[in-house]
Amino acid sequence: MPMQDDRPIADPPLWRAIPRWWRGHVTREIDHQAVVDRVREDDGWSPRYAFMILMSAGIAVLGLLLSSPAVVIGAMLISPLMGPIVGLGFALATVDSREIRRTLSTLAAGAAIAVVFTAFIVLLSPLQTVTNEIAARTRPNLFDLMVALFSALAGAYAMIRGKAGTIVGVAIATALMPPLATVGFGLATLNATVAGGAFLLFFTNFVTIALAAGIMARLYGFGRELSPRQSWLQTAFIIGIFLALAVPLGLSLGRIAWEARASREARDVISREFADEARISQIEIDFGARPLAVTASVLTSRYERDASARATRILSDILGQPVALDIEQIRVGEGTDTENAQLLAAQSARREVQGQVDRLTDRLALIAGVDADAVTVDTARKRAIVRAKPLPDAGLATYRVLEQRALQTAPGWTIEVTPPVLPLPELALGEDGTPGDADALALTIWAGRRTGLPIDLAVRGDSDAALLKAFTDRGIDARIVRGTSADRAVPRWRTAE
């Protein structure tokens, strides 16, 4: 008779006990088939899906053009894109190739409709300026990726647990439709930077949500047993999809990581230029500028001369590319009167110049009938240029007067208002062929220099050298063509031959 072993059975290790408890107490409570059916209801193509895509895209692009966050949020709320993306995540978890193809085709069709529809609206809209809402969706960063990740986990959990109310918050957080609307804006305005950056944001959110939803589904027991048996070829196809999605996302993450490193290095380099008690109150980096543009405001008790120049050299060496660094030092605490006076004078001069530039920009935009973004200002050379839009019943003389008035309000500046291509005034000629109307001649020469277009001078007679010289001496491409009047010249813009 064998002896009975009374030794107690050892408890399983923790790394085995937790998964066993999870499968026995958590995943067993989930009605997997009911969840899959609920996901399948929202991840396919339908007339409702197409209609809601159109409405959401229209609201999104109008909110972006108006720079209205409230309107953009409204577009997020009614966007149906979360359905096929979550469905793709569950299809990946269950290794269901048919559902993967179905959800991907639904998502692709919806995205294409949204982009085309928003581009059509932008083409019809008089507002085609890159607003703050549009610009915010052209530079995806690490925080956008984290928002998409956490939102996807919350959305998948809500779907599995039947917490339908949570989906509303997830729809707002993921922001899938505004990037697509921004892509449409970029295509309509032929702005590849805007379209490419917005598509990268959408792609990053889409991939992150799908993969996070798939991971959450696997965690709750959604596996291969719920799908038909898959062949090795189909399995390889699924792996290929993962790799195809992972490569561009990895490139995006690499760029995001470099920008995060550049931001950290810029903050460290600037901090080392000042005493320990100094504090950086604000730092902004324009990664799209060449050279890389960095602006910072530092609260310091002691003015550091040439801090910007030293930090620029160090940061350029660290990042391996040119950097334009501008540090604004804001004086706090105690210091010598001389240092304080120097700092206050520098800050006052900078504020005065910036205020003058802002006022000049707004004034030129108003007189030219354009947005402030269309005004080109060179602060270093004190030069401003704007191309005016056609104004009702306005001739060339009107635009010249507007330019002269702008010059009177900005002494020391060079201001050029480029007029539309309008008819040129006729020029009366003297007996020797010289222009007799000084005002008409000056207006014609001004228009030629501002537009840079060549001019034909239609005149009948042989004494035309003086007339032609009046134009060529001022750098205008002019030529004499034979006309019908002997006592006047008729200037015309030269057309392509």
C-alpha positions as CSV (number, residue, x, y, z in Angstrom):
1,M,0.0,0.0,0.0
2,P,1.6,3.2,-1.1
3,M,2.2,5.9,1.5
4,Q,0.1,9.0,1.3
5,D,2.0,12.3,0.8
6,D,0.7,14.8,3.3
7,R,2.9,17.6,2.1
8,P,1.0,20.8,1.2
9,I,0.8,21.7,-2.5
10,A,3.0,24.6,-3.3
11,D,1.3,27.8,-4.7
12,P,2.0,28.5,-8.3
13,P,4.5,31.4,-9.0
14,L,3.0,34.8,-9.3
15,W,3.8,35.1,-13.0
16,R,1.5,32.0,-13.6
17,A,-1.1,32.9,-11.0
18,I,-2.0,36.3,-12.4
19,P,-2.8,35.1,-16.0
20,R,-4.7,32.1,-14.6
21,W,-6.8,34.5,-12.3
22,W,-7.3,36.9,-15.3
23,R,-8.6,34.1,-17.5
24,G,-10.8,32.6,-14.8
25,H,-12.4,35.7,-13.3
26,V,-12.1,38.5,-15.9
27,T,-12.3,37.2,-19.4
28,R,-14.8,34.6,-18.5
29,E,-17.3,37.3,-17.6
30,I,-17.1,38.8,-21.1
31,D,-19.7,37.7,-23.7
32,H,-17.2,37.6,-26.5
33,Q,-19.6,36.9,-29.4
34,A,-21.9,39.7,-28.3
35,V,-19.0,42.2,-28.3
36,V,-17.8,41.0,-31.7
37,D,-21.4,41.4,-33.1
38,R,-21.5,44.9,-31.6
39,V,-18.2,45.9,-33.2
40,R,-19.3,44.5,-36.6
41,E,-22.4,46.7,-36.5
42,D,-20.3,49.8,-36.8
43,D,-17.3,48.8,-38.8
44,G,-18.8,48.3,-42.3
45,W,-19.9,50.4,-45.2
46,S,-23.5,51.7,-45.2
47,P,-25.4,54.7,-46.5
48,R,-25.5,56.1,-42.9
49,Y,-21.7,55.8,-42.7
50,A,-21.2,57.7,-46.0
51,F,-23.7,60.4,-44.9
52,M,-22.1,60.9,-41.5
53,I,-18.6,61.1,-43.1
54,L,-19.8,63.9,-45.4
55,M,-21.5,65.8,-42.6
56,S,-18.5,65.4,-40.2
57,A,-16.0,66.4,-42.9
58,G,-18.0,69.5,-43.8
59,I,-18.3,70.6,-40.2
60,A,-14.6,69.9,-39.6
61,V,-13.3,72.0,-42.6
62,L,-15.6,74.9,-41.7
63,G,-14.4,74.8,-38.1
64,L,-10.8,74.8,-39.4
65,L,-11.3,77.7,-41.8
66,L,-13.1,79.7,-39.1
67,S,-10.5,78.6,-36.5
68,S,-13.3,77.6,-34.2
69,P,-12.4,74.8,-31.7
70,A,-16.1,74.3,-30.8
71,V,-17.1,73.6,-34.4
72,V,-14.1,71.2,-34.8
73,I,-15.2,69.3,-31.7
74,G,-18.7,69.0,-33.2
75,A,-17.2,67.3,-36.2
76,M,-15.3,64.9,-33.9
77,L,-18.6,63.9,-32.1
78,I,-20.4,62.8,-35.2
79,S,-17.4,61.2,-37.1
80,P,-18.0,57.5,-37.7
81,L,-14.3,56.7,-38.4
82,M,-13.8,55.1,-35.0
83,G,-16.1,52.2,-36.0
84,P,-13.9,50.6,-38.8
85,I,-10.7,51.4,-36.9
86,V,-11.8,49.6,-33.8
87,G,-13.2,46.8,-36.0
88,L,-9.7,46.5,-37.6
89,G,-8.2,46.1,-34.2
90,F,-10.5,43.3,-33.3
91,A,-10.0,41.7,-36.7
92,L,-6.3,41.7,-36.1
93,A,-6.8,40.2,-32.6
94,T,-8.9,37.4,-34.0
95,V,-6.7,36.9,-37.1
96,D,-9.7,37.3,-39.4
97,S,-8.4,38.3,-42.9
98,R,-11.8,38.8,-44.3
99,E,-12.7,41.4,-41.6
100,I,-9.3,43.1,-42.0
101,R,-10.0,43.6,-45.7
102,R,-13.5,44.8,-45.0
103,T,-12.6,47.3,-42.3
104,L,-9.6,48.7,-44.3
105,S,-11.7,49.2,-47.4
106,T,-14.4,50.9,-45.3
107,L,-11.9,53.2,-43.7
108,A,-10.1,54.0,-47.0
109,A,-13.4,54.8,-48.8
110,G,-14.5,57.1,-45.9
111,A,-11.1,58.9,-45.8
112,A,-11.1,59.4,-49.5
113,I,-14.7,60.8,-49.5
114,A,-13.8,63.1,-46.6
115,V,-10.6,64.5,-48.3
116,V,-12.4,65.1,-51.7
117,F,-15.4,66.7,-50.1
118,T,-13.3,69.0,-47.9
119,A,-11.1,70.0,-50.8
120,F,-14.2,70.9,-52.8
121,I,-15.5,73.1,-50.0
122,V,-12.1,74.9,-49.7
123,L,-12.0,75.6,-53.4
124,L,-15.4,77.3,-53.1
125,S,-14.5,79.2,-50.0
126,P,-13.1,82.7,-50.0
127,L,-11.2,81.8,-46.8
128,Q,-8.0,79.8,-47.7
129,T,-5.7,81.0,-45.0
130,V,-3.8,78.6,-42.8
131,T,-5.5,79.2,-39.4
132,N,-4.2,78.2,-36.0
133,E,-6.6,75.2,-36.0
134,I,-5.1,74.0,-39.4
135,A,-1.5,74.6,-38.3
136,A,-2.0,72.7,-35.1
137,R,-2.7,69.5,-37.2
138,T,0.3,69.6,-39.5
139,R,3.0,68.7,-36.9
140,P,2.2,65.5,-35.1
141,N,4.3,64.9,-32.0
142,L,4.7,62.4,-29.2
143,F,1.7,63.8,-27.3
144,D,-0.6,63.2,-30.2
145,L,0.6,59.6,-30.3
146,M,0.0,59.2,-26.5
147,V,-3.5,60.7,-26.8
148,A,-4.3,58.2,-29.6
149,L,-2.9,55.3,-27.5
150,F,-4.8,56.2,-24.3
151,S,-8.0,56.9,-26.3
152,A,-7.8,53.6,-28.1
153,L,-7.4,51.7,-24.9
154,A,-10.4,53.5,-23.3
155,G,-12.5,53.0,-26.4
156,A,-11.7,49.3,-26.7
157,Y,-12.4,48.8,-22.9
158,A,-15.7,50.7,-23.3
159,M,-16.7,48.5,-26.2
160,I,-15.8,45.3,-24.4
161,R,-17.4,46.3,-21.1
162,G,-20.5,47.8,-22.8
163,K,-19.8,51.3,-21.5
164,A,-21.2,53.1,-24.5
165,G,-21.1,56.6,-22.9
166,T,-17.3,56.5,-22.9
167,I,-17.2,56.4,-26.7
168,V,-18.3,60.1,-26.9
169,G,-15.2,61.2,-25.0
170,V,-13.0,58.9,-27.0
171,A,-14.4,60.4,-30.3
172,I,-13.4,63.9,-29.1
173,A,-9.9,62.8,-28.0
174,T,-8.9,60.9,-31.0
175,A,-9.6,63.7,-33.5
176,L,-9.6,61.6,-36.7
177,M,-11.7,63.8,-38.9
178,P,-9.9,67.2,-38.5
179,P,-6.6,65.8,-39.9
180,L,-8.4,64.5,-42.9
181,A,-10.1,67.8,-43.4
182,T,-6.7,69.5,-43.2
183,V,-5.4,67.1,-45.9
184,G,-8.3,68.3,-48.1
185,F,-7.3,71.9,-47.4
186,G,-3.7,71.2,-48.3
187,L,-4.7,69.6,-51.6
188,A,-7.1,72.4,-52.5
189,T,-4.5,75.1,-51.8
190,L,-1.6,73.0,-53.3
191,N,0.2,73.2,-49.9
192,A,2.1,69.9,-49.7
193,T,3.5,70.7,-46.3
194,V,0.0,71.1,-44.8
195,A,-1.4,68.0,-46.5
196,G,1.6,65.8,-45.7
197,G,1.8,66.8,-42.0
198,A,-2.0,66.3,-41.5
199,F,-2.0,62.9,-43.2
200,L,0.9,61.9,-41.0
201,L,-1.2,62.8,-38.0
202,F,-4.2,60.9,-39.2
203,F,-2.0,57.9,-40.1
204,T,-0.3,57.9,-36.7
205,N,-3.7,58.1,-34.9
206,F,-5.2,55.4,-37.1
207,V,-2.4,52.9,-36.7
208,T,-2.1,53.5,-32.9
209,I,-5.8,53.1,-32.3
210,A,-6.0,49.9,-34.4
211,L,-3.0,48.3,-32.7
212,A,-4.0,49.4,-29.2
213,A,-7.6,48.1,-29.8
214,G,-6.1,44.8,-31.0
215,I,-3.9,44.5,-28.0
216,M,-6.8,45.2,-25.6
217,A,-9.0,42.7,-27.4
218,R,-6.3,40.0,-27.1
219,L,-6.0,40.8,-23.4
220,Y,-9.7,40.2,-22.9
221,G,-9.6,36.8,-24.6
222,F,-10.5,37.7,-28.2
223,G,-8.4,35.2,-30.1
224,R,-8.2,33.0,-33.0
225,E,-10.8,30.5,-31.7
226,L,-13.6,32.9,-32.7
227,S,-12.6,32.9,-36.4
228,P,-12.3,30.3,-39.1
229,R,-9.0,28.4,-39.4
230,Q,-6.4,30.5,-41.1
231,S,-3.9,29.2,-43.6
232,W,-0.2,30.0,-43.3
233,L,-0.5,32.2,-46.3
234,Q,-3.1,34.3,-44.6
235,T,-1.0,34.4,-41.4
236,A,1.9,35.7,-43.4
237,F,-0.4,38.3,-45.0
238,I,-1.4,39.5,-41.5
239,I,2.2,39.8,-40.4
240,G,2.9,41.8,-43.6
241,I,0.2,44.2,-42.6
242,F,1.8,44.7,-39.2
243,L,5.1,45.4,-40.8
244,A,3.7,47.7,-43.4
245,L,2.0,49.7,-40.7
246,A,5.0,49.6,-38.4
247,V,7.6,51.0,-40.8
248,P,6.1,54.5,-41.5
249,L,5.0,54.7,-37.9
250,G,8.6,54.0,-36.8
251,L,9.9,56.7,-39.1
252,S,7.4,59.1,-37.7
253,L,8.4,58.2,-34.1
254,G,12.0,58.7,-35.1
255,R,11.3,62.2,-36.2
256,I,9.2,62.9,-33.1
257,A,12.1,61.5,-30.9
258,W,14.6,63.8,-32.6
259,E,12.4,66.9,-32.1
260,A,11.9,65.9,-28.4
261,R,15.7,65.6,-28.1
262,A,16.2,69.0,-29.9
263,S,13.8,70.7,-27.5
264,R,15.6,69.2,-24.5
265,E,19.0,70.2,-25.8
266,A,17.8,73.7,-26.5
267,R,16.5,74.1,-23.0
268,D,19.7,72.7,-21.5
269,V,22.0,74.9,-23.6
270,I,20.0,78.1,-22.8
271,S,19.9,77.2,-19.1
272,R,23.7,76.8,-18.9
273,E,24.2,80.4,-20.2
274,F,22.6,81.9,-17.1
275,A,23.0,81.6,-13.3
276,D,21.3,78.8,-11.4
277,E,18.4,81.1,-10.2
278,A,17.5,82.0,-13.8
279,R,14.4,80.4,-15.2
280,I,13.2,79.8,-18.8
281,S,9.6,81.0,-18.9
282,Q,8.9,80.1,-22.6
283,I,10.7,78.4,-25.4
284,E,9.4,77.8,-28.9
285,I,11.0,75.9,-31.8
286,D,10.0,76.1,-35.4
287,F,11.2,72.7,-36.8
288,G,10.0,73.6,-40.3
289,A,12.3,76.7,-40.5
290,R,15.7,76.6,-42.2
291,P,17.8,77.3,-40.2
292,L,16.0,75.8,-37.2
293,A,14.3,78.8,-35.4
294,V,14.4,78.8,-31.6
295,T,13.0,81.7,-29.5
296,A,13.1,81.7,-25.7
297,S,12.3,84.1,-22.8
298,V,14.5,83.8,-19.7
299,L,13.8,85.4,-16.3
300,T,17.2,86.4,-14.9
301,S,18.6,88.7,-12.3
302,R,21.7,89.4,-14.3
303,Y,21.9,90.4,-18.0
304,E,24.2,88.0,-19.9
305,R,25.8,89.8,-22.9
306,D,26.2,87.6,-26.1
307,A,24.2,84.8,-24.5
308,S,22.3,84.2,-27.8
309,A,25.4,84.1,-29.9
310,R,27.2,81.6,-27.6
311,A,24.1,79.4,-27.2
312,T,23.6,79.4,-31.0
313,R,27.1,78.0,-31.7
314,I,26.8,75.3,-29.0
315,L,23.3,74.2,-30.1
316,S,24.3,74.1,-33.8
317,D,27.2,71.8,-32.9
318,I,25.0,69.5,-30.8
319,L,22.2,69.2,-33.4
320,G,24.5,69.2,-36.4
321,Q,22.6,71.8,-38.3
322,P,22.3,75.6,-38.4
323,V,20.2,77.2,-35.6
324,A,18.8,80.7,-35.3
325,L,18.4,81.3,-31.6
326,D,16.9,84.4,-30.1
327,I,16.9,84.8,-26.3
328,E,14.8,87.5,-24.7
329,Q,16.2,88.3,-21.2
330,I,13.6,89.6,-18.7
331,R,15.2,91.2,-15.7
332,V,14.0,90.2,-12.2
333,G,15.6,90.6,-8.8
334,E,18.6,92.8,-8.0
335,G,21.4,94.0,-10.2
336,T,23.5,97.0,-11.2
337,D,21.8,100.1,-12.6
338,T,23.9,99.9,-15.7
339,E,22.8,96.3,-16.5
340,N,19.2,97.1,-15.7
341,A,19.3,100.1,-18.0
342,Q,20.8,98.1,-20.8
343,L,18.3,95.3,-20.5
344,L,15.3,97.6,-20.3
345,A,16.6,99.6,-23.3
346,A,17.0,96.5,-25.4
347,Q,13.6,95.1,-24.4
348,S,11.9,98.5,-25.0
349,A,13.5,98.8,-28.4
350,R,12.5,95.3,-29.4
351,R,8.9,95.9,-28.3
352,E,8.8,99.2,-30.2
353,V,10.1,97.6,-33.4
354,Q,7.7,94.6,-33.1
355,G,4.8,97.0,-32.5
356,Q,5.7,99.1,-35.5
357,V,6.0,95.9,-37.6
358,D,2.6,94.7,-36.5
359,R,0.9,98.0,-37.1
360,L,2.6,98.3,-40.6
361,T,1.5,94.7,-41.5
362,D,-2.1,95.3,-40.5
363,R,-2.2,98.6,-42.4
364,L,-0.7,97.2,-45.6
365,A,-3.1,94.2,-45.4
366,L,-6.0,96.5,-45.0
367,I,-5.1,98.8,-48.0
368,A,-4.2,95.8,-50.2
369,G,-7.4,93.9,-49.4
370,V,-5.4,90.8,-48.2
371,D,-4.8,88.9,-45.0
372,A,-1.8,89.9,-42.8
373,D,-0.1,86.6,-43.7
374,A,0.2,87.9,-47.3
375,V,2.4,90.8,-46.3
376,T,6.2,90.1,-46.5
377,V,8.2,92.1,-43.9
378,D,12.0,92.2,-43.7
379,T,12.6,93.8,-40.3
380,A,16.4,94.0,-40.8
381,R,16.2,95.9,-44.0
382,K,13.0,97.8,-43.0
383,R,11.2,96.7,-46.2
384,A,7.6,95.5,-46.6
385,I,6.0,94.1,-49.8
386,V,2.4,93.2,-50.5
387,R,0.5,92.2,-53.7
388,A,-2.8,94.0,-53.7
389,K,-6.1,92.5,-54.8
390,P,-8.3,94.3,-57.4
391,L,-10.4,96.9,-55.7
392,P,-13.8,98.1,-57.2
393,D,-13.3,101.1,-59.6
394,A,-9.7,101.4,-58.7
395,G,-7.0,102.3,-61.2
396,L,-3.2,102.2,-61.0
397,A,-3.1,105.7,-59.5
398,T,-5.2,104.5,-56.5
399,Y,-2.6,101.9,-55.6
400,R,0.2,104.4,-56.0
401,V,-1.5,106.8,-53.6
402,L,-2.1,104.0,-51.1
403,E,1.6,103.1,-51.2
404,Q,2.6,106.8,-50.6
405,R,0.2,107.1,-47.6
406,A,1.7,103.9,-46.1
407,L,5.2,105.4,-46.6
408,Q,4.2,108.5,-44.7
409,T,3.1,106.4,-41.7
410,A,6.4,104.4,-41.6
411,P,9.4,106.8,-41.9
412,G,12.6,105.0,-42.8
413,W,10.8,102.0,-44.3
414,T,10.7,100.9,-47.9
415,I,7.2,99.9,-48.9
416,E,6.2,98.4,-52.2
417,V,2.5,97.8,-53.1
418,T,2.3,95.6,-56.2
419,P,-0.8,96.6,-58.1
420,P,-3.0,94.3,-60.2
421,V,-2.4,94.3,-64.0
422,L,-4.6,97.2,-65.0
423,P,-4.6,99.5,-68.1
424,L,-1.6,101.9,-68.4
425,P,-2.2,105.7,-69.0
426,E,-1.4,107.2,-72.4
427,L,1.6,109.4,-72.6
428,A,1.5,112.8,-74.4
429,L,4.6,113.4,-76.4
430,G,6.4,116.7,-77.3
431,E,7.7,117.7,-80.7
432,D,11.0,116.0,-80.0
433,G,9.3,112.7,-78.8
434,T,9.9,113.3,-75.1
435,P,7.0,112.5,-72.7
436,G,5.1,115.7,-71.9
437,D,2.9,114.4,-69.0
438,A,5.2,113.8,-66.1
439,D,2.5,112.3,-63.8
440,A,1.4,109.8,-66.4
441,L,5.0,108.8,-67.1
442,A,5.8,108.4,-63.4
443,L,2.7,106.3,-62.9
444,T,3.6,104.0,-65.8
445,I,7.2,103.6,-64.7
446,W,6.0,102.9,-61.1
447,A,3.6,100.2,-62.3
448,G,6.3,98.6,-64.5
449,R,8.8,98.5,-61.6
450,R,6.3,97.1,-59.1
451,T,4.9,94.3,-61.3
452,G,8.2,93.5,-63.1
453,L,6.3,93.0,-66.4
454,P,7.6,94.1,-69.8
455,I,5.9,97.1,-71.5
456,D,5.3,97.8,-75.2
457,L,5.1,101.5,-76.2
458,A,2.9,102.0,-79.3
459,V,3.9,105.2,-81.1
460,R,4.1,106.6,-84.7
461,G,7.2,108.5,-85.5
462,D,11.0,108.3,-85.6
463,S,11.9,110.3,-82.5
464,D,11.3,107.6,-79.9
465,A,14.8,107.2,-78.4
466,A,14.1,109.6,-75.6
467,L,10.8,107.9,-74.7
468,L,12.4,104.4,-74.6
469,K,15.4,105.7,-72.6
470,A,13.0,107.0,-69.9
471,F,12.0,103.4,-69.2
472,T,15.2,101.5,-69.8
473,D,17.2,103.8,-67.5
474,R,14.9,102.7,-64.6
475,G,15.4,99.0,-65.3
476,I,12.1,98.4,-67.1
477,D,12.0,95.9,-70.1
478,A,10.4,98.2,-72.7
479,R,10.3,98.3,-76.5
480,I,8.9,100.5,-79.2
481,V,6.1,99.1,-81.4
482,R,4.4,101.0,-84.2
483,G,1.2,102.7,-83.4
484,T,-1.3,105.1,-85.0
485,S,-0.8,108.3,-83.0
486,A,2.1,110.6,-83.6
487,D,1.6,112.9,-80.6
488,R,1.1,110.3,-77.9
489,A,2.4,106.9,-76.9
490,V,0.1,104.1,-75.8
491,P,1.8,101.8,-73.2
492,R,0.5,98.2,-73.0
493,W,1.6,95.2,-71.0
494,R,3.5,92.9,-73.3
495,T,1.7,89.6,-73.9
496,A,3.4,86.3,-74.5
497,E,4.4,85.8,-78.1
